[in-house]
């Protein structure tokens, strides 16, 4: 496909999904996004613009599932030690709010 010809609707996404694993393997190996784009376009595997590839990578990182929170097996909350009183820390802005005076 000539470089000046635009891709049909969603063709870039299809190309990205086809080479997604390769792209992320190259990123893990230390390749920059620019080098990945150059390699894949030189080989004819993708024909999308560099900025389009960057958008797909950025969006897939946003959608990546976060590490699951560790599950607490016990249903009961942790018991507080009765020997120590609970300490409540004041917000640093409370003092400023209490000292505030309205202008006269």
FENRAGI-V943276 format. One record per backbone hydrogen bond with DSSP energy under -1.0 kcal/mol. NH is the residue of the N-H (numbers start at 0). CO is the residue of the C=O. Records with the same first field share a line. If there is no record, write none. Layout:
NH: CO + CO
This chain:
10: 7
13: 9
14: 10
15: 11
16: 12
17: 13
18: 14
22: 18
23: 19
24: 20
25: 21
26: 22
27: 23
28: 24
29: 26
30: 25
35: 31
36: 32
37: 33
38: 34
39: 35
40: 36
41: 37
42: 38
44: 39
45: 39
52: 48
53: 49
54: 50
55: 51
56: 52
57: 53
58: 54
59: 55
60: 56
61: 57
62: 58
93: 90
96: 92
97: 93
98: 94
